[in-house]
Amino acid sequence: MVTRRDIEKGDMIRIISIPPDLDDRAGIGTPQVFEAALGKTFRVEEISEHGLLELVVSERHPSSDTYQSDTIWIEPDFVEKVNASGTQTI
C-alpha cells in the first residue's frame, strides 16, 4: 500500500481505484471526474495536511486568455507511484 510518506509533491502517480463513498451532493459530477481519471497518470500538485493528494485531472483553454481545470483530492490508498515512463515504482 502506498502511504503519504511514500509520495511527495511533484511525484507521478496513477489512480488505481476510486474511493467507494463518493457522492455528488454539490452537483458537479465528482464521481464522473474520478471515473474518467481512473487508470491515468498525474503529477501530485500539493499534499494536504491530512495527507490527501491534489491532482489536476483535466485542463482546458477555451480561449487564449482563459484557463479551466478539474482538480481532485484523493487518498494515497487509491493510487500507485510511477516513474516518468509510467512504470510502477512501489
Backbone hydrogen bonds, N-H to C=O, Kabsch-Sander energy under -0.5 kcal/mol:
donor,donor_aa,acceptor,acceptor_aa,energy
6,D,3,T,-1.4
7,I,3,T,-0.6
7,I,4,R,-1.0
10,G,44,V,-2.7
11,D,8,E,-2.3
12,M,82,V,-0.6
13,I,42,F,-3.0
14,R,80,E,-2.8
15,I,40,K,-1.9
16,I,14,R,-0.6
16,I,78,F,-2.1
17,S,78,F,-1.5
22,L,19,P,-0.9
27,G,24,D,-1.5
33,V,29,G,-2.1
34,F,30,T,-2.1
35,E,31,P,-2.4
36,A,32,Q,-2.2
37,A,33,V,-1.3
38,L,34,F,-1.1
39,G,15,I,-2.7
40,K,37,A,-2.2
42,F,13,I,-2.9
44,V,11,D,-2.7
45,E,43,R,-0.7
45,E,54,E,-2.8
46,E,54,E,-0.7
48,S,52,L,-2.7
51,G,48,S,-2.0
53,L,74,I,-3.1
54,E,46,E,-2.8
55,L,53,L,-0.5
55,L,72,I,-2.7
56,V,43,R,-0.5
57,V,55,L,-0.8
57,V,70,D,-2.4
58,S,70,D,-1.1
60,R,68,Q,-3.1
63,S,66,T,-0.7
66,T,63,S,-1.5
68,Q,60,R,-2.7
70,D,58,S,-2.2
71,T,69,S,-0.5
72,I,55,L,-2.5
74,I,53,L,-2.1
78,F,75,E,-1.8
79,V,76,P,-1.7
80,E,14,R,-2.2
82,V,12,M,-2.6
83,N,87,T,-2.4
86,G,83,N,-2.4
89,T,81,K,-2.8
90,I,81,K,-0.8
